[in-house]
């Protein structure tokens, strides 16, 4: 009984993966245009929140952004163990959290996934894989920057025979990051689409409310794991 709605959801995803237009030979899809819009939104909000910074904030937008940043710093400090260390990597980790969060939430906007130009970016593997690749290279960059060539010692720890397994682990980390985020967001979209097709009035609404929670959790988990990897890479390797 679910075959038709699930197939329709799959077809819908394929349509939004199709090119809307091209720029210098590069295809631009609905996922791309939505990502551009979200990036522009973040840039505008960041500009408005920081253009007249106050030591004791009175503007609501600055208060809100400071609350968000303090929340991110708080939970990352529990992982990295050092508030100052968290602040060094906050531009990357904070951007990941906020961009992934609003990307997840863009899937519940009216018309998302149904009209050209609007589709949740994190519901396609190409976007989540790009996020994971950034984490992969950032982890090794920060590790080398912090420990020099001594960073590579961890590949032969605790014993040299584990070198192949440690190398494989480094490549499975971004793969798991990409697949976990993509699978959860795409799966939630398919469930909502299928339920709307079967019972269009009330049943899908609780799933959408759960989608708000799951969207936050997935952004949290991705950022948390990225922090764990960076913290491990930048730790002293003896």
Secondary structure by P-SEA (a helix, b strand, c coil): caaaaaaaaaaaaaaaaccccccccccccaaaaaaaaaaaaaaaaaaaaccccccccccaaaaaaaaaaaaaaaaaaaacccaaaaaaaaaaaaaaaaaaaaaaacccccccccccccccccccaaaaaaaaaaaaaaaaaaaaaacccccccccccccccaaaaaaaaaaaaaaaaaaaaaaaaaaaaaaaaaaaaccccccaaaaaaaaaaaaaaaaaaaaaaaaaaaaaaacccc
